[in-house]
Amino acid sequence: MSRFSENLKSLRLKKNINQAQVAEHISTSLTQIRRWESGQTSPSIDNAALLAKFYKVSLDELYGLDKATAAIDVSTLSKKQIAAVKMIVECF
């Protein structure tokens, strides 16, 4: 099962609805919802956007594309340089 399919199923269960209700809401078949949730297939970008809108999440969140976290070693930087790095990181 892919991260996308796990997220899709989890979002549906949190909403306490069944697959048929999702299918009806986004105008697709129950079979498609089942395939997406089982990881057999993936939706088109249009259907993914409908799903994200329905569940009130971003496409990144739906696909499990969390913001990357990286460690930055600032031990050799001055306070001024550390402040500059923080400002740059906050922009993202």
VENQUIQUI-V595259 format. One record per residue. N is the residue number from 1. RES is the residue in three letters. SS is DSSP state (~ for helix, > for strand, _ for the rest). NEAR is the number of other ideal C-beta (glycine too) atoms within 12 Angstrom. D_LAST is the distance of its C-alpha to the last C-alpha in Angstrom with 1 decimal. Layout:
# VENQUIQUI-V595259
n=N res=RES ss=SS near=NEAR d_last=D_LAST
n=N res=RES ss=SS near=NEAR d_last=D_LAST
This chain:
# VENQUIQUI-V595259
n=1 res=MET ss=_ near=16 d_last=30.1
n=2 res=SER ss=_ near=20 d_last=26.6
n=3 res=ARG ss=~ near=18 d_last=23.5
n=4 res=PHE ss=~ near=31 d_last=23.5
n=5 res=SER ss=~ near=26 d_last=27.1
n=6 res=GLU ss=~ near=19 d_last=26.7
n=7 res=ASN ss=~ near=30 d_last=24.0
n=8 res=LEU ss=~ near=41 d_last=26.1
n=9 res=LYS ss=~ near=28 d_last=29.2
n=10 res=SER ss=~ near=20 d_last=27.5
n=11 res=LEU ss=~ near=30 d_last=26.2
n=12 res=ARG ss=~ near=29 d_last=29.7
n=13 res=LEU ss=~ near=17 d_last=31.4
n=14 res=LYS ss=~ near=13 d_last=29.3
n=15 res=LYS ss=~ near=19 d_last=30.4
n=16 res=ASN ss=_ near=10 d_last=33.9
n=17 res=ILE ss=_ near=19 d_last=34.9
n=18 res=ASN ss=_ near=17 d_last=36.5
n=19 res=GLN ss=~ near=27 d_last=35.6
n=20 res=ALA ss=~ near=17 d_last=38.2
n=21 res=GLN ss=~ near=17 d_last=36.5
n=22 res=VAL ss=~ near=31 d_last=33.1
n=23 res=ALA ss=~ near=26 d_last=35.1
n=24 res=GLU ss=~ near=17 d_last=36.9
n=25 res=HIS ss=~ near=21 d_last=33.9
n=26 res=ILE ss=_ near=29 d_last=32.1
n=27 res=SER ss=_ near=15 d_last=35.4
n=28 res=THR ss=_ near=26 d_last=35.6
n=29 res=SER ss=_ near=18 d_last=38.1
n=30 res=LEU ss=~ near=19 d_last=38.3
n=31 res=THR ss=~ near=15 d_last=38.6
n=32 res=GLN ss=~ near=27 d_last=35.2
n=33 res=ILE ss=~ near=33 d_last=33.5
n=34 res=ARG ss=~ near=22 d_last=35.5
n=35 res=ARG ss=~ near=24 d_last=34.5
n=36 res=TRP ss=~ near=36 d_last=30.8
n=37 res=GLU ss=~ near=30 d_last=31.0
n=38 res=SER ss=~ near=19 d_last=33.1
n=39 res=GLY ss=_ near=18 d_last=30.9
n=40 res=GLN ss=_ near=16 d_last=33.7
n=41 res=THR ss=_ near=21 d_last=31.8
n=42 res=SER ss=_ near=21 d_last=28.5
n=43 res=PRO ss=_ near=31 d_last=28.2
n=44 res=SER ss=_ near=14 d_last=27.7
n=45 res=ILE ss=~ near=13 d_last=24.4
n=46 res=ASP ss=~ near=14 d_last=26.4
n=47 res=ASN ss=~ near=28 d_last=27.6
n=48 res=ALA ss=~ near=29 d_last=24.3
n=49 res=ALA ss=~ near=18 d_last=22.9
n=50 res=LEU ss=~ near=25 d_last=26.1
n=51 res=LEU ss=~ near=39 d_last=25.5
n=52 res=ALA ss=~ near=25 d_last=22.0
n=53 res=LYS ss=~ near=17 d_last=23.3
n=54 res=PHE ss=~ near=26 d_last=26.3
n=55 res=TYR ss=~ near=26 d_last=24.5
n=56 res=LYS ss=_ near=12 d_last=21.9
n=57 res=VAL ss=_ near=24 d_last=18.9
n=58 res=SER ss=_ near=19 d_last=16.3
n=59 res=LEU ss=~ near=22 d_last=17.3
n=60 res=ASP ss=~ near=16 d_last=14.7
n=61 res=GLU ss=~ near=21 d_last=16.2
n=62 res=LEU ss=~ near=34 d_last=19.6
n=63 res=TYR ss=~ near=25 d_last=19.2
n=64 res=GLY ss=_ near=20 d_last=17.7
n=65 res=LEU ss=_ near=16 d_last=14.5
n=66 res=ASP ss=_ near=12 d_last=12.6
n=67 res=LYS ss=_ near=11 d_last=9.1
n=68 res=ALA ss=_ near=9 d_last=10.2
n=69 res=THR ss=_ near=8 d_last=11.0
n=70 res=ALA ss=_ near=9 d_last=12.2
n=71 res=ALA ss=_ near=8 d_last=14.5
n=72 res=ILE ss=_ near=15 d_last=14.5
n=73 res=ASP ss=_ near=10 d_last=17.9
n=74 res=VAL ss=_ near=17 d_last=18.1
n=75 res=SER ss=_ near=10 d_last=21.8
n=76 res=THR ss=_ near=9 d_last=23.0
n=77 res=LEU ss=_ near=14 d_last=20.7
n=78 res=SER ss=_ near=11 d_last=22.0
n=79 res=LYS ss=~ near=10 d_last=20.7
n=80 res=LYS ss=~ near=11 d_last=19.6
n=81 res=GLN ss=~ near=16 d_last=17.6
n=82 res=ILE ss=~ near=17 d_last=16.1
n=83 res=ALA ss=~ near=14 d_last=15.1
n=84 res=ALA ss=~ near=16 d_last=13.5
n=85 res=VAL ss=~ near=21 d_last=11.5
n=86 res=LYS ss=~ near=16 d_last=10.4
n=87 res=MET ss=~ near=12 d_last=9.4
n=88 res=ILE ss=~ near=13 d_last=7.4
n=89 res=VAL ss=~ near=17 d_last=5.6
n=90 res=GLU ss=~ near=9 d_last=5.3
n=91 res=CYS ss=_ near=8 d_last=3.8
n=92 res=PHE ss=_ near=11 d_last=0.0
